[in-house]
Amino acid sequence: MGALDSFEALQAWADATVEHRERLNGRGECTLGTLAGELSTADERSIRLRRQEPRG
């Protein structure tokens, strides 16, 4: 896989990740979840949003 330097490249990576998980029948580490976790702790806006009260 090449560089993730565009939304199209990110979409292609995400599609490939989902296809890989489907081949494994959902077993193993969730790459998308891991990425989301990494981004949510690195991005100040995400950190502020997580600190807000949950919407009901």
GUKE-771802 format. One record per atom (N, C-alpha, C): residue in one letter; atom name; x, y, z. Coordinates in steps of 0.1 Angstrom, whole numbers, plus 5000, padded with zeros to 4 digits. Each point is the difference from the previous one (the first is absolute). Example, Ala and Ser with C-alpha at 12.3 -4.5 7.8 and 13.67 -1.06 7.14 Angstrom:
<recs>
+------+------+------+-------+------+
: type : atom : east : north :   up :
+------+------+------+-------+------+
:    A :    N : 5132 :  4943 : 5078 :
:    A :   CA : 4991 :  5012 : 5000 :
:    A :    C : 5009 :  5012 : 5000 :
:    S :    N : 4996 :  5011 : 4993 :
:    S :   CA : 5009 :  5011 : 5000 :
:    S :    C : 4992 :  5011 : 5008 :
+------+------+------+-------+------+
</recs>
This chain:
<recs>
+------+------+------+-------+------+
: type : atom : east : north :   up :
+------+------+------+-------+------+
:    M :    N : 5008 :  4988 : 5000 :
:    M :   CA : 4992 :  5012 : 5000 :
:    M :    C : 5009 :  5012 : 5000 :
:    G :    N : 4996 :  5010 : 4993 :
:    G :   CA : 5008 :  5013 : 4999 :
:    G :    C : 4997 :  5009 : 5011 :
:    A :    N : 5004 :  5012 : 4998 :
:    A :   CA : 4998 :  5011 : 5010 :
:    A :    C : 4985 :  5003 : 5002 :
:    L :    N : 4997 :  5004 : 5012 :
:    L :   CA : 4986 :  5004 : 5003 :
:    L :    C : 5000 :  5015 : 4999 :
:    D :    N : 5001 :  5005 : 4988 :
:    D :   CA : 5001 :  5015 : 4999 :
:    D :    C : 4988 :  5006 : 4993 :
:    S :    N : 4989 :  4993 : 5000 :
:    S :   CA : 4987 :  5006 : 4995 :
:    S :    C : 4989 :  4992 : 5006 :
:    F :    N : 4988 :  5006 : 4999 :
:    F :   CA : 4988 :  4993 : 5005 :
:    F :    C : 4997 :  4987 : 4992 :
:    E :    N : 5004 :  5000 : 4987 :
:    E :   CA : 4998 :  4989 : 4991 :
:    E :    C : 5009 :  4988 : 5005 :
:    A :    N : 5013 :  5004 : 5003 :
:    A :   CA : 5009 :  4990 : 5005 :
:    A :    C : 4996 :  4994 : 5014 :
:    L :    N : 4995 :  5009 : 5008 :
:    L :   CA : 4995 :  4996 : 5013 :
:    L :    C : 4988 :  4990 : 4999 :
:    Q :    N : 4991 :  5004 : 4990 :
:    Q :   CA : 4988 :  4991 : 4998 :
:    Q :    C : 5005 :  4986 : 4994 :
:    A :    N : 5009 :  5000 : 4991 :
:    A :   CA : 5006 :  4988 : 4995 :
:    A :    C : 5006 :  4991 : 5011 :
:    W :    N : 5007 :  5007 : 5009 :
:    W :   CA : 5006 :  4992 : 5012 :
:    W :    C : 4989 :  4995 : 5009 :
:    A :    N : 4990 :  5008 : 5003 :
:    A :   CA : 4989 :  4995 : 5008 :
:    A :    C : 4992 :  4989 : 4994 :
:    D :    N : 4998 :  5001 : 4987 :
:    D :   CA : 4993 :  4989 : 4992 :
:    D :    C : 5008 :  4987 : 5001 :
:    A :    N : 5014 :  5001 : 4998 :
:    A :   CA : 5008 :  4988 : 5001 :
:    A :    C : 5001 :  4994 : 5014 :
:    T :    N : 4999 :  5009 : 5010 :
:    T :   CA : 5000 :  4996 : 5014 :
:    T :    C : 4987 :  4992 : 5003 :
:    V :    N : 4989 :  5005 : 4995 :
:    V :   CA : 4987 :  4993 : 5003 :
:    V :    C : 5000 :  4987 : 4992 :
:    E :    N : 5005 :  4999 : 4988 :
:    E :   CA : 5000 :  4988 : 4993 :
:    E :    C : 5009 :  4989 : 5007 :
:    H :    N : 5011 :  5005 : 5005 :
:    H :   CA : 5009 :  4991 : 5008 :
:    H :    C : 4993 :  4995 : 5012 :
:    R :    N : 4993 :  5008 : 5007 :
:    R :   CA : 4993 :  4995 : 5012 :
:    R :    C : 4989 :  4990 : 4996 :
:    E :    N : 4994 :  5003 : 4989 :
:    E :   CA : 4989 :  4990 : 4995 :
:    E :    C : 5006 :  4987 : 4997 :
:    R :    N : 5012 :  4999 : 4994 :
:    R :   CA : 5007 :  4988 : 4997 :
:    R :    C : 5004 :  4992 : 5013 :
:    L :    N : 5002 :  5008 : 5011 :
:    L :   CA : 5004 :  4994 : 5013 :
:    L :    C : 4988 :  4997 : 5008 :
:    N :    N : 4988 :  5002 : 4995 :
:    N :   CA : 4987 :  4998 : 5007 :
:    N :    C : 5000 :  5009 : 5013 :
:    G :    N : 5006 :  5012 : 4999 :
:    G :   CA : 4999 :  5009 : 5011 :
:    G :    C : 5010 :  4997 : 5012 :
:    R :    N : 5008 :  4990 : 4998 :
:    R :   CA : 5010 :  4997 : 5011 :
:    R :    C : 5012 :  5009 : 4999 :
:    G :    N : 5006 :  5002 : 5012 :
:    G :   CA : 5012 :  5008 : 5000 :
:    G :    C : 4998 :  5015 : 5004 :
:    E :    N : 5010 :  5007 : 4999 :
:    E :   CA : 5000 :  5014 : 5003 :
:    E :    C : 4992 :  5008 : 4990 :
:    C :    N : 4992 :  5010 : 5005 :
:    C :   CA : 4992 :  5009 : 4992 :
:    C :    C : 5009 :  5012 : 4996 :
:    T :    N : 5005 :  5000 : 4988 :
:    T :   CA : 5009 :  5011 : 4996 :
:    T :    C : 4993 :  5013 : 5000 :
:    L :    N : 4988 :  5001 : 4995 :
:    L :   CA : 4992 :  5012 : 5000 :
:    L :    C : 4998 :  5005 : 5014 :
:    G :    N : 4997 :  4992 : 5009 :
:    G :   CA : 4998 :  5004 : 5014 :
:    G :    C : 5013 :  5005 : 5006 :
:    T :    N : 5011 :  4993 : 4997 :
:    T :   CA : 5013 :  5004 : 5005 :
:    T :    C : 5003 :  5014 : 4995 :
:    L :    N : 4998 :  5002 : 4987 :
:    L :   CA : 5003 :  5013 : 4994 :
:    L :    C : 4991 :  5011 : 5007 :
:    A :    N : 4987 :  4997 : 5002 :
:    A :   CA : 4991 :  5010 : 5006 :
:    A :    C : 5005 :  5003 : 5014 :
:    G :    N : 5004 :  4990 : 5007 :
:    G :   CA : 5005 :  5003 : 5014 :
:    G :    C : 5012 :  5008 : 5000 :
:    E :    N : 5009 :  4998 : 4991 :
:    E :   CA : 5013 :  5008 : 4999 :
:    E :    C : 4997 :  5014 : 4996 :
:    L :    N : 4991 :  5002 : 4991 :
:    L :   CA : 4996 :  5014 : 4995 :
:    L :    C : 4993 :  5007 : 5011 :
:    S :    N : 4991 :  4993 : 5007 :
:    S :   CA : 4992 :  5007 : 5010 :
:    S :    C : 5008 :  5005 : 5012 :
:    T :    N : 5011 :  4994 : 5003 :
:    T :   CA : 5009 :  5005 : 5011 :
:    T :    C : 5010 :  5010 : 4995 :
:    A :    N : 5002 :  5001 : 4987 :
:    A :   CA : 5010 :  5009 : 4994 :
:    A :    C : 4995 :  5014 : 4996 :
:    D :    N : 4987 :  5000 : 4998 :
:    D :   CA : 4993 :  5012 : 4994 :
:    D :    C : 4993 :  5008 : 5011 :
:    E :    N : 5004 :  5012 : 5002 :
:    E :   CA : 4995 :  5009 : 5011 :
:    E :    C : 4985 :  5001 : 4999 :
:    R :    N : 4994 :  5002 : 4988 :
:    R :   CA : 4986 :  5001 : 4998 :
:    R :    C : 4993 :  4988 : 5005 :
:    S :    N : 5005 :  4988 : 4996 :
:    S :   CA : 4994 :  4987 : 5004 :
:    S :    C : 5000 :  4999 : 5016 :
:    I :    N : 5011 :  5004 : 5006 :
:    I :   CA : 5001 :  4999 : 5014 :
:    I :    C : 4990 :  5009 : 5007 :
:    R :    N : 4998 :  5012 : 4995 :
:    R :   CA : 4990 :  5009 : 5005 :
:    R :    C : 4986 :  4995 : 4998 :
:    L :    N : 4997 :  4994 : 4989 :
:    L :   CA : 4987 :  4994 : 4997 :
:    L :    C : 4997 :  4988 : 5010 :
:    R :    N : 5010 :  4992 : 5003 :
:    R :   CA : 4998 :  4989 : 5009 :
:    R :    C : 4997 :  5004 : 5014 :
:    R :    N : 5005 :  5012 : 5004 :
:    R :   CA : 4998 :  5005 : 5013 :
:    R :    C : 4986 :  5006 : 5002 :
:    Q :    N : 4993 :  5002 : 4990 :
:    Q :   CA : 4987 :  5006 : 5001 :
:    Q :    C : 4990 :  4989 : 5005 :
:    E :    N : 4989 :  5005 : 5005 :
:    E :   CA : 4989 :  4991 : 5005 :
:    E :    C : 4995 :  4992 : 4988 :
:    P :    N : 4997 :  4988 : 5002 :
:    P :   CA : 4994 :  4992 : 4990 :
:    P :    C : 4986 :  5005 : 4996 :
:    R :    N : 4997 :  5000 : 4987 :
:    R :   CA : 4987 :  5004 : 4996 :
:    R :    C : 4990 :  4989 : 5002 :
:    G :    N : 4988 :  5004 : 5004 :
:    G :   CA : 4990 :  4990 : 5003 :
:    G :    C : 4989 :  4999 : 4991 :
+------+------+------+-------+------+
</recs>
